[in-house]
């Protein structure tokens, strides 16, 4: 099955990013010995990763992996990783989203493991493999992808005689009816950084591109303004909940029906199930609403790799575990159950965990929806080289916009200016 995730392979070469990703051994990053034996440390945050590490250690007694949970990347995990690389005490492995991998590469925070990884290229969907490669280097192993769909509270929708919206116009109409039925009810909640990016991604409203040997930054394009103005209208009319995503108030709203939808990636199923248990049996999944009736376009939000960080002195062992994590059937089956991850490895697309009904979603076979969405994701999307900063700047503006202290279009425009300015400051060529 074709997968479209991110397009970063070749971009680094075209722009001449100064990648200094080879490194000597760092303190505490891992001890090496023959045939990849020894010990390594792995930082991540996905539910189920600790279980996977325990299973690996049980079946691989000669290579010990120590798992340390960190905050999700955009919430502090990435900065912690970069700080550790700079200090020379980074772990060998870290969970890094595809969107952030170019930023890590540009900052020299990754280590090339192509010597061990290249032979396993055929195990992964081509787009997933491209997402962990830059030029001729391989910086980690793909784990999952993030095709998007519409999670909706079927109990609320049914009570109002509503069906899943096929278009964004219908989505707005549903929002008005849902809010009118109870002033505490809202159609959705604020979206930040990569969750918001998925909304733009669906329409082809790209944020970055390449023109010759220069970057293009297009976050304030007309296509992006169209998406921004749509969501701004929902916020201005009081149809968006004030509960920030992943806040306890958000989980409470999902559980009691006050937040009636979540536009999100496949992994959101695990987030919703884990944080809003009281909503079990009330939720369902439908394809994303379309801008044009009958279109078949999907966005992508997330998906990550097990990246090898600069300073790792046991790269063979690091690759052994990274490859195993993304390809072992039993381990990934647990990741599907606990984190709703959707595999990047070709041989895992027939996992039984992806075929059965989910009690939380009323017995619906929700992965069928995501299987249909995955090949609809636009493959032309390109992430920029400074996404950690770009996301932070954007979140500052988006947070104010959702709170009524600015606009989403204004946040995108400001973030574009700040990103382009920082790129120039760091010596990257930016097309005017």
C-alpha positions, 0 to 999 in steps of 0.5 A: 500500500502506498504511503505518503509521509514527508519529503525530505530526502534530497532537500538537504543535498539541494540546499547544502545543509552542513550536516556534521552528524558523525560523532565520537562516543559520548558519555553514557550514550551506550557501550559497544562490543562485538556484534552489536552487544552491550547496552544502549539508552532510548528516550521516547514518549509513545505509550507501549514503548516501555513494554516493547523495550522489556520484550526486547531485553527478554529476547535479546539478553546480550544487548540491554536497552534502557528506556527513559520516558521524556515529554513529547517532542514539541513539549520539551522532549526535543530540546532535552535531546538537543541539549544532551547532544550538545553536552555530550551525554545524549542517549543512543536512540530517541523518538524523533518525529519525521517533521523534526528530523531535518532540524536535528540533521541541520544541527548535527544532532544525528549519526549516520548508521547506513553501514548497518541500516541500508540492507533493511531498506526493503522492509519499509514503505518507500516514503517512510524510508525516505523520511529517515534519509538525507543524501546518502545517510540514514539517521534512524528506523521508521516506526509509524505514519500519521494519516488523519481522519475525523473522530466524532462523538456518535452519541452526540451526533445521533442525538441531533440527527447528524451524520459525519460531515462529508465537507468542511461546510457541513462540518461548520453546519454541524458545529452550529447545531451542536453548540445550539443544543447546549452552550457547553458543547463545541465541535472541536478544540484549538490545534497547535503546531503539527496538529494544525499543520495536518489541516493545511497539509490536506489542502496542499497548503504547504509551508516549505518548498525548494526553488533551485538551491534555496528554501521557500517559506510559504506559511502565509500563502493564499492557500494557507489563509483559506484554511486559517480563515475557516478555522478563525471563523469557527473560533470567532463564532464560539464554536471551538472549545477553550480547552487546550488539546491534551489538557485535562479539560480536553479529556474531560470534554471528550469524555462527557461529550462537550467536545464532539470531534477531534480532527486527528491522526491515527495515533489519536485513537490511543490518546483519546482512549487512554485519557477519556475512558468515560467516552468508551462506546460513544465515539466513532471514526469517519473520513476527513471532511473535504473542501470540495465534495467528492474529493479524496484528500487527507492530511498527515500529523505525526509519525516518527522514527527511532533516530540515532543521536550523535555521540552513540558509540554502539551504532550496530546495537542501536540499529538492531533495536531500532529496526526490531522496534518497527518490524517485530510483529508482537512488539508492534501489535502492542504498540497498536493496542496501546498507542494506536500506531500505524506501521511503516513496515510493509510486513506489518500491515496485516497485523490482527490488531489492525483488523478487529473492531475496537470496543471504545469506538463501538466495535468499529474497525477504525483502521479501515478508515485510516488504511483508506486515508493513508494513500490520499495524503499529499506526498509533496509536503516538505518540512523546513530545516528549523521546525523546532523553532518554527513550531515554537513561534507558531504556537505562540501566535496560534495560542493567542489567536485561539484565545481571541488575541490575534488571528490564525492567519496573522500567526502564520504570517509572523511565523513565516517572517521569523522562520525566514529571518532565522534561516538567513541568520544561520546561513541558509538561502531563502528565496524571496 
